[in-house]
Amino acid sequence: MELPTLPTQTCASAPFDHAKADVILRSADGIEFRVFMLFLSLASPFFETLFGLPQAPDGASDQEMKDGLAVIAVSEDSKTLDTFLRFCYPSTLAEDPSLDNLTEILSVLAAAKKYSLDLIERKVCQALANPKVLEIDPLRSFAIARNARLKHETITAARYNLRQPLIPALFAEIDLITASDFLALLTYHKKCIISVQNLMKNLKWMTDHYVNRSGCGWLFSSGSHYNGDYCRCEQGTDKRFFPWNAAPIAWWTTYMQEVYELLQDSPSGDTVRTAADRTIQKVRSANCAACSGRVKEGMTEFSNLLALKVEEAVAPVCTLLYNTDKL
Ligand SMILES: [Zn+2]
C-alpha cells in the first residue's frame, strides 16, 4: 500500500531543533518542534499524563514515528506553539517571549488553558498589563483579564478604559464576559465620572496648591505686562472657574470648560493632559507674546496637578470591580 504524501515539513528553530530531544510536536502548519518531555511535563499536568501513558509494544501501535521519536500533532499553529513552548522551557534555554498584541495573547492563552499550563496562563496574562497593549485595547484587555479572573489586570484595564467614552463600540472579546461583568465596568466608569465632577465644582485643590494669585501669575496676566511683553488676552467670564473669586485669563477658562465636558465621559488623567497639549498649541499660535512664551510651563504644571487629582479621585472606586463575590 502506498503511503499518503505528507506536506513538506520543516524543523522549528533553536532550541526546538535539539538532536537529543525525546519527542516531536507537530504544529497545525506542519512545523516540527523537537522538545524534551521533561520540561513539558514539569510545566503541565496534561503533558505529564500524556507522556506517562504506557507505550504499546513495537509495531502494535499506530503512533507516527520519526527518527525513533513519537510525533504528536497539535492543533496550534507554529507561532503559538513556539511562544508557549518558550514559556515551558527553563529561562536559561529560552527566554520568555514578549507578547505585545492581543491576538497573540489570546491564542497563547487558549493553548495554556487547554494544556493546563497554569503558571504560563498567569505569565501570559501579565502581558495584559503591558501599557502598549492597554493603550490600544483597554476594553479587550479588560474582557480577557476578567474572564481569566485576574484581579490586578482587570483593574488596570478598567482604569485605562476610563480614557474611552462611557459607552464603547462593539469589540471582539465582548462575549468573553457576562452582562454583569460588563455592567460592573459601566458602573465603575460612571462612579468615576461622578467622583471627578467634584474636582471641577470646587477648585480648593488648586487654590491650596498655588496658595495665592501670585503662585500662578500666568493665569491672571490679561491686560498687564509680563517680562516686558503685554498680554492682550481677554479675561474669562465663566464664574465656575474663578479661583479666589478672580477672573482668570480666557483661554484657561476655555480649557476648563472643555475638560469639564470631557471628564463627563472619560474621567482620566490622560484626558486632562491631552487637552492641555491642545491648549498649549492653540495659545502659542494665537497672537500674545506674553502667553505664548510661558503657556507650556504653566499648563504643564497645572494639568499634571489636575491629572493627579483625577487619578486620586478615581482610585478608591476600583473596589467596585472586585467587591463582589465573583472576583
Ligand atoms: Zn496673553
Residues whose N, C-alpha, C, O or C-beta is under 5 A from the ligand:
A	BS01	ZN	C231 R232 C233 C288 A290 C291
